[in-house]
Every structure is written in structure tokens, then in C-alpha cells.
């Protein structure tokens, strides 16, 4: 029991490094947004200068890249915190493990024919990570590979060989172990993670049928899952499927709230008025979850 508690404490400490980076990144994002916010130029005219606007966008968008690749930050940062020796090599092992993991998952999905088209990735629970299309695991992918890398690094980095095999001692032996392990992990998670996604999606369906209480649950989960990067699994069903409402335009049935409420970047009320202006009646109806792909947002109705 004591060993388990100590292991959890060490794991918690290993999260400090990646987590403490986030407030710093947030400050740079906020500073960049202040400089690049054209609306503030009404009160502070110097902010309207094109150079200042460009600098603000450069700072904000560059800093946001850290949040976009947060899983990689944890995959490298956690082994550094867990390693008891040669922390630099531990970070390298964490980086290699994460890269092999996402590519193994990508190949597995490709062999199974489950890679979604680009326009349907969000609706099917997939995303691009370092240019590789994988299941959307958020920061959990980095935490998983980072913790595994740190554990195995401490366990095998002390292994020594004699003679010609001496070159494969220490961290090199850890790499030999981690490559097949990360490949196997990518294959396993490509099979198991969809169940976690379906579980959260099923929770979204339950939220829809819970009335005002469901709204409270939705807000709570959407916020509390932000640090894990999994909050999108809660709101995606409402934005990209018929859970967010439907609209009938001529012979088309359009699903998903994001299209209904954000068409052409307009607020919901203006978008609805524009829809009515072109002969479309916007309506909400209690619909059952579709068995089609979530990204299939347009269905042709049969002509009479």
C-alpha cells in the first residue's frame, strides 16, 4: 500500500513541470490578444497600427501552439519528473514513445479502414496530432505514454551488458523495450479508446434527456474535462449531430447546431432570420440519434 501511495505521489510531482508551463503560456496568449485585438484600438488608437497587430497575432498564435500540442508536452515532461537518473535521456525516450504510439494508432486505423475524411474527423472522434490522424485522446495520450516511459526508464535504464553488447546498455536498452511496447499500446488503444468516446457520447444523450438538470451536468463536465482535453467529447455531439437541432431547407435536412447557430459567422438570431429569408424554417425537434456517421450532416429526402 505504501509503495502505491509513493508511486502516486511521484506521478503527481511529475505533472508539475508540464502544468506550471501552462500559466506562462496563458500570459503570452493574453498579451498577444491584447496587442492583436482590433476592438481595443477604439480606446487605444496605437493598437490599430498594422505592425502592433501583426506582433500581437504572432505572439498569441505562437503561444497557442503549446496548448495544441499539450499531449506532447506531457509525454516529454512526465518522464523528466519520474526519472531518477539521466533525465535528458528519459525525455528523449518519452518523445520517441509518443511519436511511435500515434503512428502505430494511425496505421491500425488505416488497416481497419476507419480513417475518417478531413471534414468528418471531429464528428467521428479523430484529430490530427503532429500531422498524424489518430483518435482524439487529448492530453491523456501524453499522460499515458509519459507515465509508461518514465516507469520503464527507471526499471531498465540500469541494465548493463558486457562485450560487444555494451553499446545497448542503459537508455539504449530502454529504447529497445519501448519501441515494441509503444507500438502495441497504439494498437490496443485504437481498439479500446472508442469505448471511452462512446461512453462520453452516451452521457451526452443522457444529458439531452435530463432537462434543466442536464444543462447543469453539461456545463460541469464541459468545464471539468478541459484540463484533460476531452471536453470536446461532451459538446461535439451537440455541435455536429442532430442533438443540436435540425433545419429543413427545400429538399435538404440539415443537422447540427453549429451550422444553425453560426452560419456565415452570424449570431444565432441573425442566422435564423437569414435562413427564413431564403425560405427555410428553423425548428428544433426531439430527434433520435442517427445510425449514420455523425459527419453526414446533409440527407437528401426522396422527392414526392
Secondary structure, DSSP 8 states (H G I E B T S, - for coil): -HHHHHHHHHHHHHHHHHHHHHHHHHHHHHHHHHHH-GGGGGTSGGGGSHHHHHHHHHHHHHHHHHHHTHHHHHHHHHHHHH-SS-HHHHHHHHHHHHHHHHHHHHHHHHHTT----GGGTTTTTEEEETTEEEE--TTHHHHHHHHHHHHHHHHHTT----GGGGGGSTHHHHHHHHHHHHHHHHHHHHHHHHHHHHHHHHHHHHHHTTHHHHHHHHHHHHHHTGGGT-THHHHHHHHHSGGG-EEEETTEEEE-HHHHHHGGG--HHHHHHHHHHTT-EEE-------SS-TT--EEE----
